[in-house]
């Protein structure tokens, strides 16, 4: 993958994108929402960038992660579609 991973600081924006990308009639696939906590005091180089100021949709609070970024899963929770 020669691209970036796009996400949002705004949970409602993120859940909106997740919900719109899935066919509700296909039970084999489910949307997944990741909560990413970044320690900005740990490194001199960060594999992410704020995208809001350069975005056509600045209200999305976009953050771009470099492809190949590694994340650690700390917790997994199943939530209903009604949860904010």
C-alpha positions in Angstrom: 0.0 0.0 0.0 1.5 3.3 -1.1 -0.9 5.6 0.7 -1.9 7.0 4.0 -4.5 5.7 6.5 -7.0 8.5 7.1 -8.9 8.9 10.3 -10.6 11.6 12.3 -10.3 13.0 15.8 -14.1 13.3 15.8 -15.8 10.1 16.8 -19.1 11.0 15.0 -17.2 11.6 11.7 -15.3 8.3 12.1 -18.4 6.3 12.9 -20.2 8.0 9.9 -17.4 6.8 7.5 -17.4 3.3 9.0 -21.2 3.0 8.7 -21.3 4.3 5.1 -18.6 1.8 3.9 -20.5 -1.4 4.8 -23.3 -3.1 2.9 -26.0 -3.7 5.7 -27.2 -6.8 3.8 -23.8 -8.5 4.0 -23.5 -10.2 7.4 -19.9 -11.3 6.7 -18.5 -7.9 7.2 -18.7 -5.5 10.2 -17.5 -1.9 10.7 -14.6 -1.5 13.2 -13.8 1.6 15.1 -10.3 2.0 16.5 -9.5 4.4 19.2 -5.9 5.4 18.8 -3.9 7.0 21.6 -0.6 8.5 20.4 2.3 9.4 22.8 3.7 12.5 21.2 6.5 12.9 23.8 8.2 9.6 23.0 9.8 10.2 19.6 11.4 13.0 17.5 9.7 11.6 14.3 5.9 10.9 14.1 4.3 8.6 11.6 1.2 10.8 11.4 0.2 14.3 10.4 -2.7 16.6 11.0 -4.7 16.9 7.8 -7.4 19.4 8.8 -5.6 22.5 7.6 -4.9 21.1 4.2 -8.2 19.3 3.7 -11.1 20.4 1.6 -13.2 19.2 4.6 -11.5 20.9 7.6 -14.4 20.1 9.9 -13.6 16.4 9.7 -10.5 16.8 11.9 -8.5 14.5 9.8 -5.3 12.8 10.9 -3.2 10.8 8.4 -1.0 7.9 9.4 1.8 6.5 7.2 1.1 3.2 5.6 2.9 0.5 7.6 2.3 2.2 11.0 2.2 -0.3 13.8 -0.5 -0.2 16.4 -0.9 -2.2 19.6 -4.4 -3.5 20.6 -5.1 -2.8 24.2 -8.8 -3.6 24.5 -11.6 -4.9 22.4 -15.3 -4.1 23.0 -18.4 -5.0 21.1 -20.7 -2.0 21.0 -24.2 -1.6 19.5 -24.8 0.7 16.5 -26.7 3.0 18.8 -23.7 3.9 20.9 -22.2 7.3 20.2 
